[in-house]
Every structure is written in structure tokens, then in C-alpha cells.
Amino acid sequence: MKRSILLVGIVCFSLNIFSQTYQELSEQALEWAQKDSLQKAEELFRQALRLEPANPHNALLFSNIGSLQQRAGKYEDAIESYTFALNIAPRVVSILLNRATVYMEVGKLDKAYVDYCEALDLDKVNTEALSMRAYIYIGRRDYNAARIDYNRLLTIEPNNYNARLGLITLNQKEQKYKDALELVNKMLEENSHDAVLYVVRAGVEQEMNHLELALIDLDKAISIAPNSTEAYILRGEVYLAQKKKTQAKADFEKAISLGVLSTDLREYLQQCK
């Protein structure tokens, strides 16, 4: 689950707060960032930092540098920059969330968990932190904690998409298939053109061994979203369960053509021989 990366502009409220040069460099950096000139923007932010290394507003500059590095895929550098920002301003929720997102990108879920917990200590109704912490709980198989976070999220936003999907996943993992189907059916009543929901329902039906129903839903998902790799992979699994190896192989190969790594599907392809 990914977040948009926002750069924070620095507003000069008083000439006594910032030198003009510091302000100008910061504004120029933001302009270059908007043009996707990430290296130039980072260079300008660093020039501003060198001018006033003790300025408390440098937390924003470090955070912005982290965002640039995150956009460039330099995740370890981004973590370091966000950490510098948090050393100056440890109670800024947006920076905690940004660093947590990068931790998730590099697979450091335990560190991300700490940041999401700290964010929730500061902002108890932060929906992003609740959603992502619940996701981490599912990975840990702490389903009770995940359910608490999802339900808490739904008290804040009753129609939150991720929370509702999360509860479906929880019910599925706990083999509460009837509850899972009730939730996904309700969501499909509200939006019958959501390919993701058809894939989700097909997954529940697959586990219930309702393979024909699963195929109907997967065909529908693919008709709505022809590039859905998840739909092709799941349909390939269903075909394999039905001993339809030719159809299964075709779906797995289609998923690979859409960008899935062949190594990820090697075991399935071997079963198609």
C-alpha cells in the first residue's frame, strides 16, 4: 500500500526567521522538484542547509530531501534523511509516515511498525497508520490486533476501502468464508465495476472449492481490467486445480508478459508440464 510523497514548502513569516538566501534556495529547490529535476532540487536544499545548519526549520529540508530520494528509489538514503528530520522534529507525524513507507518498501516491517505506532501515539485517528499497522499485524498473524485496528479505522471512516478489504482478508484467513463473502458482496453492490473485488471474491470461492464460481468472477475481473496480473495468476491456479494445464500455462505466461517475474511463477509453470 503506497502513499503519495509530498514536498513541504517553507513559508517565510519574518525576515528574522530566515535569511533571504535560505528562503530563495528552498523555493528554487521546490520549483526544480516540481519539474522532476530531483538531483538539482536536492543540491539546492543542501546548499540551504549549509547556510544555516542550526535552523530548526531544517527538519523540513531534510524531509524534502528524503522525499526526493524516495522518488528516485534511493531508499536507504531516504531513511537517513527522514531520520535527520526526526532528530530535529521528532513529533511530526507526516515525517514518521514517510519513513515508515520507505521501511515498508525495503522490507523492514518491524521498523515501520514502530513508526506507525509512534504516529498513532501522536494522532490516534490517523487512518494511514491504522491501515498499515493492521497490514503488518496480518503478516505477523496477529489477527486480533489487525481486526481491532481495522474496526477502529471503520469507526473513523465507515466506508474505508482498505479497512473493508482488510476485514475480508482476515475472515478468509480465519476460514470465516461466509462473513468474507457477505462483506465483498456488499462492496460489489456498491461498485460492480471494481475488478479487485471480483478477484478477492474469487479467492474466497477458490478456498471454498467453488472453482466454477471463481472462474466466473475471474473472467469478469479480466473483462474489466485486462492487465490484472492478480486475476491471471489466480485463474491459472484454479485451472491447475481443475487439471486444465494448457489454460493454466497460458494465464501464467500472460501474467509474465504483463511484468510478473518468471521466477515467481516457476513452480506453477512446472506443474503445467
Backbone as numpy.savetxt, mean C-alpha at the origin, in Angstrom:
# Nx Ny Nz CAx CAy CAz Cx Cy Cz
-0.35 -2.00 -0.04 -1.16 -0.86 -0.04 -0.29 0.36 -0.04
-0.41 1.20 -1.28 0.53 2.29 -1.35 -0.12 3.65 -1.09
0.74 4.66 -0.51 0.28 6.03 -0.23 0.87 6.97 -1.24
0.15 8.06 -1.50 0.73 9.09 -2.33 1.80 9.81 -1.51
2.86 10.26 -2.19 3.99 10.90 -1.52 3.84 12.39 -1.72
3.70 13.13 -0.65 3.48 14.57 -0.74 4.70 15.33 -0.26
5.07 16.37 -1.01 6.11 17.27 -0.55 5.45 18.42 0.20
6.09 18.87 1.25 5.51 19.89 2.11 6.19 21.21 1.83
5.42 22.19 1.40 5.96 23.50 1.15 6.25 24.23 2.44
7.25 25.08 2.43 7.60 25.86 3.62 7.12 27.28 3.40
6.31 27.78 4.30 5.76 29.11 4.19 6.56 30.05 5.07
6.95 31.16 4.54 7.73 32.14 5.31 6.76 33.10 5.96
6.58 32.95 7.26 5.66 33.82 7.99 6.35 35.12 8.41
7.64 35.09 8.52 8.36 36.26 8.99 9.79 36.20 8.50
10.32 37.32 8.14 11.71 37.36 7.68 12.67 36.99 8.79
12.22 37.03 10.03 13.06 36.64 11.15 13.16 35.13 11.29
12.24 34.38 10.65 12.25 32.92 10.78 13.22 32.30 9.78
13.15 32.75 8.53 14.01 32.19 7.50 14.81 33.31 6.86
15.99 33.01 6.44 16.69 33.93 5.56 16.03 33.79 4.20
16.10 34.83 3.40 15.45 34.80 2.10 16.03 33.69 1.22
17.35 33.51 1.31 17.99 32.51 0.48 17.49 31.11 0.83
17.35 30.86 2.11 16.82 29.56 2.56 15.44 29.34 1.97
14.62 30.37 2.04 13.26 30.28 1.51 13.27 30.08 0.00
14.10 30.83 -0.68 14.14 30.74 -2.14 14.59 29.35 -2.59
15.61 28.82 -1.93 16.09 27.48 -2.29 15.01 26.43 -2.07
14.29 26.56 -0.97 13.23 25.60 -0.67 12.13 25.65 -1.71
11.75 26.86 -2.11 10.69 27.02 -3.11 11.15 26.52 -4.47
12.41 26.80 -4.82 12.93 26.31 -6.09 12.98 24.78 -6.11
13.34 24.20 -4.98 13.38 22.74 -4.89 12.00 22.15 -5.15
10.98 22.75 -4.57 9.62 22.26 -4.79 9.21 22.38 -6.26
9.63 23.46 -6.90 9.31 23.65 -8.32 9.96 22.56 -9.17
11.23 22.25 -8.87 11.93 21.20 -9.62 11.30 19.84 -9.35
10.86 19.62 -8.11 10.22 18.35 -7.78 8.93 18.17 -8.57
8.18 19.24 -8.75 6.94 19.17 -9.51 7.21 18.85 -10.98
8.43 19.17 -11.44 8.83 18.85 -12.81 9.46 17.46 -12.91
9.46 16.73 -11.79 10.08 15.40 -11.71 11.59 15.43 -11.88
12.19 16.60 -11.62 13.65 16.69 -11.60 14.10 16.42 -10.17
14.08 15.15 -9.80 14.26 14.78 -8.40 15.67 15.08 -7.89
16.67 14.80 -8.71 18.05 15.04 -8.27 18.31 16.52 -8.05
17.82 17.36 -8.97 17.99 18.81 -8.84 17.26 19.31 -7.60
16.05 18.81 -7.36 15.28 19.25 -6.19 16.01 18.86 -4.91
16.53 17.63 -4.85 17.26 17.21 -3.66 18.49 18.07 -3.42
19.18 18.40 -4.49 20.39 19.24 -4.37 20.04 20.60 -3.77
18.92 21.19 -4.21 18.51 22.51 -3.70 18.10 22.42 -2.23
17.38 21.35 -1.86 17.03 21.18 -0.44 18.29 21.07 0.41
19.27 20.35 -0.08 20.51 20.18 0.69 21.29 21.49 0.80
21.22 22.31 -0.22 21.85 23.64 -0.13 21.20 24.46 0.97
19.87 24.38 1.06 19.16 25.10 2.12 19.56 24.57 3.49
19.70 23.25 3.61 20.12 22.66 4.88 21.50 23.14 5.29
22.39 23.26 4.34 23.75 23.72 4.67 23.76 25.17 5.11
22.82 25.95 4.59 22.76 27.36 4.98 22.34 27.53 6.43
21.38 26.75 6.87 20.85 26.89 8.23 20.70 25.50 8.86
21.78 24.87 9.23 21.72 23.49 9.74 20.98 23.35 11.05
20.80 24.43 11.79 20.11 24.35 13.08 18.65 24.78 13.01
18.17 25.09 11.84 16.80 25.56 11.70 15.82 24.42 12.02
14.90 24.60 12.96 13.97 23.52 13.32 13.06 23.10 12.17
12.90 24.00 11.19 12.07 23.65 10.04 12.79 22.73 9.07
14.02 22.38 9.38 14.74 21.42 8.54 14.08 20.05 8.56
13.24 19.80 9.54 12.49 18.53 9.54 11.68 18.40 8.26
11.11 19.52 7.79 10.34 19.48 6.55 11.24 19.22 5.36
12.44 19.82 5.38 13.36 19.61 4.27 13.83 18.16 4.20
14.18 17.61 5.35 14.59 16.20 5.37 13.44 15.29 4.92
12.23 15.62 5.35 11.08 14.84 4.94 10.88 14.92 3.43
11.04 16.12 2.87 10.90 16.27 1.43 11.99 15.53 0.67
13.20 15.54 1.20 14.28 14.78 0.58 13.93 13.29 0.60
13.40 12.84 1.74 12.97 11.45 1.84 11.92 11.09 0.79
10.98 12.02 0.57 9.93 11.78 -0.42 10.51 11.69 -1.83
11.49 12.54 -2.12 12.15 12.49 -3.43 12.87 11.15 -3.61
13.58 10.75 -2.57 14.30 9.47 -2.64 13.34 8.30 -2.76
12.23 8.40 -2.08 11.21 7.34 -2.17 10.68 7.24 -3.59
10.40 8.38 -4.19 9.92 8.39 -5.57 10.96 7.81 -6.53
12.23 8.00 -6.20 13.31 7.50 -7.06 13.64 6.04 -6.78
12.97 5.44 -5.79 13.24 4.05 -5.46 14.48 3.85 -4.60
15.00 4.94 -4.04 16.17 4.83 -3.16 15.67 4.70 -1.71
15.19 3.52 -1.40 14.43 3.32 -0.17 15.28 3.45 1.10
16.46 2.91 1.10 17.29 3.01 2.30 17.67 4.46 2.57
17.97 5.21 1.51 18.27 6.63 1.67 17.04 7.37 2.19
15.87 6.99 1.69 14.63 7.64 2.14 14.39 7.39 3.62
14.63 6.16 4.06 14.47 5.84 5.48 15.39 6.72 6.33
16.62 6.87 5.88 17.58 7.69 6.63 17.11 9.14 6.70
16.61 9.67 5.58 16.15 11.06 5.56 14.92 11.26 6.45
13.97 10.33 6.38 12.80 10.44 7.26 13.21 10.34 8.73
14.21 9.53 8.99 14.68 9.39 10.37 15.31 10.69 10.86
16.09 11.35 9.99 16.64 12.66 10.34 15.52 13.64 10.66
14.47 13.60 9.83 13.33 14.50 10.05 12.66 14.22 11.39
12.51 12.94 11.71 11.85 12.57 12.97 12.73 12.85 14.18
14.03 12.86 13.99 14.92 13.26 15.09 14.69 14.72 15.48
14.29 15.53 14.50 14.01 16.94 14.76 12.57 17.12 15.23
11.65 16.41 14.60 10.22 16.56 14.90 9.60 15.18 15.06
9.78 14.55 16.22 9.36 13.15 16.39 7.86 12.93 16.46
7.06 13.98 16.55 5.62 13.80 16.72 4.82 14.18 15.47
5.48 14.18 14.32 4.78 14.52 13.08 4.27 13.23 12.44
2.97 13.07 12.44 2.35 11.82 11.99 2.65 11.54 10.52
2.60 12.57 9.68 2.79 12.35 8.25 4.17 11.78 7.95
5.18 12.20 8.70 6.53 11.67 8.47 6.62 10.24 8.96
5.99 9.94 10.09 5.95 8.55 10.56 5.30 7.64 9.53
4.22 8.10 8.92 3.52 7.29 7.93 4.37 7.11 6.68
5.07 8.17 6.27 5.94 8.04 5.11 7.05 7.02 5.35
7.67 7.09 6.53 8.75 6.14 6.81 8.19 4.72 6.90
7.01 4.58 7.50 6.40 3.26 7.59 6.13 2.68 6.21
5.70 3.53 5.28 5.44 3.07 3.92 6.71 2.52 3.28
7.84 3.21 3.50 9.10 2.72 2.93 9.52 1.42 3.60
9.34 1.34 4.92 9.64 0.08 5.60 8.83 -1.07 4.99
7.56 -0.81 4.66 6.74 -1.84 4.03 7.31 -2.21 2.66
7.77 -1.22 1.92 8.32 -1.47 0.59 9.52 -2.40 0.64
10.35 -2.26 1.67 11.58 -3.06 1.76 11.39 -4.29 2.64
10.16 -4.55 3.08 9.89 -5.77 3.83 10.22 -5.71 5.30
10.43 -4.51 5.84 10.73 -4.38 7.26 9.42 -4.09 8.01
8.59 -5.13 8.08 7.25 -4.94 8.62 7.25 -4.64 10.11
8.21 -5.19 10.84 8.25 -4.92 12.28 8.53 -3.45 12.55
9.42 -2.86 11.76 9.72 -1.43 11.94 8.53 -0.58 11.50
7.87 -1.01 10.42 6.68 -0.29 9.99 5.61 -0.33 11.07
5.46 -1.49 11.69 4.48 -1.66 12.77 4.72 -0.65 13.89
5.97 -0.47 14.27 6.29 0.48 15.34 5.87 1.90 14.93
6.15 2.26 13.68 5.78 3.60 13.23 4.26 3.78 13.19
3.53 2.75 12.75 2.08 2.86 12.72 1.51 2.97 14.14
2.10 2.24 15.07 1.65 2.34 16.46 1.91 3.73 17.02
3.08 4.29 16.73 3.39 5.64 17.21 2.45 6.66 16.58
2.15 6.47 15.30 1.23 7.38 14.63 -0.15 7.33 15.29
-0.59 6.14 15.66 -1.90 6.00 16.30 -1.89 6.52 17.73
-0.75 6.47 18.39 -0.66 7.10 19.71 -0.89 8.60 19.61
-0.46 9.19 18.48 -0.60 10.62 18.28 -1.94 10.99 17.65
-2.46 10.09 16.84 -3.72 10.34 16.13 -4.52 9.04 16.11
-5.38 8.88 17.09 -6.08 7.61 17.31 -7.06 7.26 16.21
-7.43 8.22 15.37 -8.40 7.95 14.31 -7.73 8.01 12.93
-6.44 7.80 12.88 -5.75 7.82 11.60 -6.07 6.55 10.81
-6.81 6.70 9.74 -7.32 5.54 9.01 -6.21 4.77 8.30
-5.23 5.49 7.79 -4.14 4.79 7.10 -3.37 3.89 8.06
-3.04 4.43 9.23 -2.29 3.64 10.21 -3.09 2.44 10.67
-4.39 2.61 10.88 -5.23 1.49 11.30 -5.28 0.41 10.22
-5.46 0.83 8.97 -5.55 -0.13 7.88 -4.26 -0.92 7.71
-3.14 -0.22 7.75 -1.86 -0.88 7.52 -1.45 -1.74 8.72
-1.76 -1.29 9.92 -1.43 -2.11 11.08 -2.24 -3.40 11.07
-3.51 -3.29 10.67 -4.34 -4.49 10.56 -3.75 -5.45 9.53
-3.26 -4.90 8.42 -2.63 -5.72 7.39 -1.43 -6.47 7.96
-0.63 -5.78 8.76 0.53 -6.42 9.39 0.07 -7.51 10.36
-0.98 -7.24 11.10 -1.50 -8.25 12.03 -1.92 -9.51 11.29
-2.53 -9.35 10.12 -2.94 -10.52 9.34 -1.71 -11.35 8.97
-0.65 -10.66 8.54 0.58 -11.37 8.21 1.16 -12.12 9.40
0.92 -11.60 10.60 1.39 -12.25 11.82 0.40 -13.31 12.32
-0.70 -13.44 11.64 -1.79 -14.34 12.03 -2.41 -13.95 13.38
-2.31 -12.69 13.69 -2.97 -12.17 14.88 -4.33 -11.62 14.43
-5.23 -12.53 14.14 -6.49 -12.16 13.52 -7.39 -11.34 14.45
-7.33 -11.60 15.73 -8.16 -10.83 16.67 -7.75 -9.35 16.66
-6.44 -9.10 16.68 -5.96 -7.71 16.67 -6.31 -7.04 15.35
-6.19 -7.78 14.25 -6.54 -7.22 12.95 -8.01 -6.85 12.89
-8.85 -7.73 13.42 -10.29 -7.46 13.41 -10.63 -6.23 14.24
-9.95 -6.07 15.37 -10.18 -4.89 16.21 -9.86 -3.62 15.44
-8.71 -3.62 14.72 -8.33 -2.42 13.97 -9.28 -2.15 12.81
-9.69 -3.21 12.10 -10.62 -3.00 10.99 -11.97 -2.49 11.49
-12.47 -3.06 12.58 -13.75 -2.60 13.12 -13.66 -1.17 13.63
-12.52 -0.84 14.22 -12.30 0.53 14.67 -12.28 1.48 13.48
-11.66 1.04 12.41 -11.62 1.85 11.20 -13.01 2.06 10.63
-13.83 1.02 10.68 -15.18 1.13 10.15 -16.09 2.01 11.00
-15.76 2.17 12.28 -16.54 3.12 13.09 -16.22 4.55 12.67
-15.02 4.75 12.11 -14.62 6.08 11.64 -15.14 6.32 10.23
-14.96 5.30 9.37 -15.42 5.38 7.98 -16.20 4.10 7.67
-17.51 4.12 7.86 -18.33 2.89 7.73 -18.20 2.19 6.38
-17.85 2.91 5.34 -17.75 2.30 4.01 -16.30 2.18 3.54
-15.37 2.20 4.47 -13.97 2.12 4.09 -13.70 0.83 3.30
-13.21 0.99 2.10 -13.04 -0.15 1.18 -12.02 -1.15 1.71
-10.87 -0.65 2.13 -9.81 -1.56 2.60 -10.22 -2.32 3.85
-10.93 -1.65 4.75 -11.35 -2.31 5.98 -12.35 -3.43 5.68
-13.25 -3.17 4.78 -14.25 -4.18 4.43 -13.59 -5.38 3.73
-12.65 -5.09 2.82 -11.91 -6.18 2.20 -11.10 -6.95 3.23
-10.54 -6.20 4.19 -9.76 -6.85 5.23 -10.59 -7.82 6.05
-11.82 -7.44 6.38 -12.69 -8.33 7.13 -13.08 -9.56 6.32
-13.24 -9.38 5.01 -13.51 -10.54 4.15 -12.33 -11.50 4.21
-11.12 -10.95 4.12 -9.91 -11.78 4.20 -9.82 -12.51 5.53
-10.13 -11.80 6.60 -10.10 -12.42 7.93 -11.10 -13.58 8.02
-12.31 -13.34 7.56 -13.33 -14.39 7.60 -12.91 -15.60 6.75
-12.29 -15.31 5.63 -11.82 -16.39 4.77 -10.73 -17.21 5.46
-9.78 -16.52 6.08 -8.69 -17.21 6.75 -9.18 -18.04 7.94
-10.24 -17.56 8.58 -10.81 -18.29 9.71 -11.91 -19.26 9.27
-12.01 -19.45 7.96 -12.98 -20.37 7.36 -14.42 -20.01 7.70
-14.66 -18.74 7.88 -16.02 -18.24 8.08 -16.55 -17.81 6.72
-16.74 -18.79 5.84 -17.02 -18.50 4.45 -18.36 -17.80 4.24
-19.36 -18.18 5.02 -20.66 -17.54 4.89 -20.57 -16.05 5.19
-19.85 -15.71 6.26 -19.68 -14.29 6.60 -18.90 -13.56 5.52
-17.86 -14.22 4.98 -17.06 -13.60 3.92 -17.92 -13.32 2.70
-18.75 -14.29 2.31 -19.60 -14.11 1.13 -20.64 -13.02 1.35
-21.18 -12.93 2.54 -22.17 -11.89 2.82 -21.56 -10.51 2.64
-20.33 -10.36 3.13 -19.66 -9.06 3.01 -19.35 -8.70 1.57
-18.78 -9.66 0.82 -18.41 -9.35 -0.56 -19.64 -9.17 -1.42
-20.71 -9.92 -1.16 -21.95 -9.75 -1.93 -22.54 -8.36 -1.70
-22.46 -7.90 -0.47 -22.98 -6.55 -0.18 -22.18 -5.50 -0.92
-20.86 -5.67 -0.96 -20.03 -4.71 -1.68 -20.31 -4.75 -3.18
-20.58 -5.94 -3.72 -20.89 -6.04 -5.14 -22.26 -5.45 -5.47
-23.17 -5.49 -4.53 -24.46 -4.82 -4.74 -24.26 -3.32 -4.90
-23.28 -2.80 -4.20 -22.99 -1.36 -4.26 -22.17 -0.99 -5.49
-21.34 -1.93 -5.95 -20.51 -1.67 -7.13 -20.31 -2.96 -7.90
-21.15 -3.17 -8.89 -21.13 -4.43 -9.65 -20.06 -4.45 -10.73
-19.27 -3.38 -10.84 -18.22 -3.31 -11.86 -16.83 -3.27 -11.25
-16.71 -3.78 -10.05 -15.41 -3.82 -9.38 -14.79 -5.20 -9.59
-13.81 -5.28 -10.48 -13.19 -6.56 -10.80 -12.53 -7.21 -9.59
-11.97 -6.39 -8.72 -11.29 -6.93 -7.53 -12.26 -7.74 -6.68
-13.48 -7.26 -6.55 -14.46 -7.95 -5.71 -14.84 -9.31 -6.30
-14.89 -9.41 -7.62 -15.19 -10.71 -8.23 -14.04 -11.69 -7.99
-12.81 -11.18 -8.03 -11.66 -12.05 -7.74 -11.70 -12.50 -6.29
-12.03 -11.59 -5.40 -12.12 -11.93 -3.97 -13.19 -12.98 -3.75
-14.35 -12.79 -4.34 -15.42 -13.78 -4.15 -15.03 -15.12 -4.74
-14.35 -15.09 -5.88 -13.91 -16.33 -6.50 -12.94 -17.08 -5.58
-12.10 -16.31 -4.87 -11.18 -16.96 -3.94 -11.90 -17.68 -2.81
-12.96 -17.06 -2.32 -13.76 -17.71 -1.28 -14.43 -18.96 -1.85
-14.99 -18.82 -3.03 -15.68 -19.95 -3.67 -14.70 -21.09 -3.96
-13.48 -20.75 -4.34 -12.47 -21.78 -4.58 -12.21 -22.59 -3.31
-12.07 -21.88 -2.19 -11.81 -22.59 -0.93 -13.01 -23.43 -0.49
-14.19 -23.03 -0.91 -15.39 -23.80 -0.60 -15.59 -24.95 -1.60
-14.67 -25.03 -2.58 -14.72 -26.04 -3.64 -15.91 -25.83 -4.58
-16.37 -24.61 -4.68 -17.41 -24.24 -5.64 -16.70 -23.72 -6.89
-16.05 -24.63 -7.60 -15.13 -24.23 -8.66 -15.85 -23.59 -9.85
-17.01 -24.09 -10.21 -17.73 -23.51 -11.35 -18.16 -22.08 -11.05
-18.60 -21.84 -9.82 -18.97 -20.48 -9.45 -17.74 -19.57 -9.47
-16.62 -20.09 -9.03 -15.39 -19.31 -9.04 -15.02 -18.93 -10.47
-15.17 -19.86 -11.41 -14.84 -19.57 -12.81 -15.76 -18.50 -13.39
-17.02 -18.53 -13.03 -17.95 -17.50 -13.50 -17.50 -16.12 -13.02
-17.13 -16.04 -11.75 -16.69 -14.76 -11.21 -15.38 -14.30 -11.83
-14.48 -15.23 -12.08 -13.19 -14.86 -12.68 -13.36 -14.43 -14.13
-14.25 -15.07 -14.85 -14.54 -14.63 -16.22 -15.09 -13.20 -16.20
-15.95 -12.94 -15.23 -16.52 -11.59 -15.10 -15.43 -10.58 -14.77
-14.55 -10.93 -13.86 -13.45 -10.02 -13.48 -12.59 -9.69 -14.68
-12.26 -10.71 -15.48 -11.40 -10.49 -16.64 -12.11 -9.67 -17.71
-13.43 -9.83 -17.82 -14.17 -9.01 -18.78 -14.16 -7.55 -18.39
-14.11 -7.28 -17.09 -14.07 -5.90 -16.60 -12.65 -5.35 -16.64
-11.69 -6.20 -16.22 -10.29 -5.78 -16.14 -9.42 -6.81 -16.85
-9.27 -6.69 -18.17 -8.54 -7.71 -18.95 -7.08 -7.88 -18.57
-6.51 -6.94 -17.84 -5.11 -7.03 -17.44 -4.94 -7.42 -15.97
-5.96 -7.99 -15.39 -5.89 -8.38 -13.98 -5.08 -9.67 -13.83
-3.84 -9.53 -13.40 -2.99 -10.71 -13.23 -3.54 -11.64 -12.15
-4.13 -11.04 -11.10 -4.68 -11.85 -10.01 -5.79 -12.77 -10.53
-6.61 -12.24 -11.44 -7.71 -13.05 -11.98 -7.19 -14.21 -12.82
-6.18 -13.95 -13.64 -5.62 -15.02 -14.47 -4.95 -16.09 -13.62
-4.21 -15.67 -12.60 -3.53 -16.66 -11.75 -4.54 -17.52 -11.00
-5.56 -16.88 -10.43 -6.56 -17.65 -9.69 -7.34 -18.56 -10.62
-7.65 -18.08 -11.82 -8.38 -18.94 -12.75 -7.51 -20.12 -13.17
-6.20 -19.87 -13.30 -5.29 -20.97 -13.59 -5.29 -22.01 -12.48
-5.34 -21.54 -11.24 -5.39 -22.47 -10.10 -6.67 -23.30 -10.14
-7.77 -22.65 -10.46 -9.06 -23.37 -10.52 -9.02 -24.41 -11.64
-8.48 -24.01 -12.78 -8.37 -24.97 -13.89 -7.50 -26.16 -13.50
-6.42 -25.89 -12.78 -5.57 -26.99 -12.32 -6.34 -27.94 -11.41
-7.16 -27.37 -10.52 -7.96 -28.20 -9.62 -8.94 -29.06 -10.40
-9.33 -28.57 -11.59 -10.26 -29.33 -12.44 -9.51 -30.22 -13.44
-8.19 -30.27 -13.33 -7.34 -31.06 -14.23 -7.37 -30.55 -15.67
-7.69 -29.27 -15.83 -7.69 -28.66 -17.16 -6.35 -27.94 -17.36
-5.33 -28.72 -17.63 -3.97 -28.21 -17.64 -3.70 -27.23 -18.78
-4.31 -27.47 -19.94 -4.07 -26.58 -21.08 -4.59 -25.18 -20.80
-5.82 -25.11 -20.26 -6.39 -23.80 -19.92 -5.59 -23.14 -18.80
-5.17 -23.94 -17.84 -4.41 -23.39 -16.72 -3.09 -22.79 -17.22
-2.40 -23.54 -18.08 -1.12 -23.04 -18.61 -1.32 -21.74 -19.37
-2.38 -21.66 -20.14 -2.66 -20.44 -20.91 -2.85 -19.24 -19.99
-3.53 -19.45 -18.88 -3.76 -18.35 -17.94 -2.47 -17.94 -17.23
-1.67 -18.90 -16.84 -0.41 -18.56 -16.18 0.52 -17.82 -17.14
0.55 -18.25 -18.39 1.38 -17.57 -19.38 0.86 -16.16 -19.66
-0.46 -16.00 -19.63 -1.03 -14.67 -19.80 -0.61 -13.75 -18.65
-0.61 -14.28 -17.44 -0.19 -13.48 -16.29 1.27 -13.06 -16.44
2.11 -13.97 -16.94 3.52 -13.65 -17.16 3.66 -12.57 -18.22
2.86 -12.64 -19.26 2.92 -11.62 -20.31 2.50 -10.25 -19.80
1.73 -10.24 -18.70 1.28 -8.97 -18.10 2.23 -8.47 -17.02
3.34 -9.18 -16.81 4.35 -8.67 -15.90 4.68 -9.52 -14.69
3.96 -10.60 -14.47 4.27 -11.48 -13.34 5.56 -12.23 -13.65
6.43 -12.36 -12.68 7.69 -13.07 -12.89 7.43 -14.55 -13.12
8.08 -15.10 -14.13 7.88 -16.51 -14.45 8.32 -17.41 -13.29
9.32 -16.93 -12.53 9.78 -17.73 -11.38 8.70 -17.87 -10.33
7.82 -16.86 -10.23 6.74 -16.92 -9.24 5.69 -17.97 -9.60
5.62 -18.33 -10.88 4.61 -19.28 -11.33 5.23 -20.60 -11.79
6.52 -20.77 -11.52 7.22 -21.97 -11.99 6.55 -23.25 -11.52
6.19 -23.29 -10.24 5.58 -24.51 -9.68 4.25 -24.81 -10.36
3.44 -23.77 -10.59 2.17 -23.98 -11.28 2.39 -24.51 -12.70
3.36 -23.90 -13.41 3.62 -24.32 -14.78 4.09 -25.77 -14.85
4.85 -26.18 -13.87 5.30 -27.56 -13.84 4.12 -28.53 -13.67
3.12 -28.07 -12.91 1.94 -28.92 -12.71 1.09 -29.02 -13.98
1.34 -28.10 -14.93 0.55 -28.10 -16.18 1.09 -29.10 -17.20
2.24 -29.72 -16.93 2.85 -30.65 -17.89 2.09 -31.99 -17.91
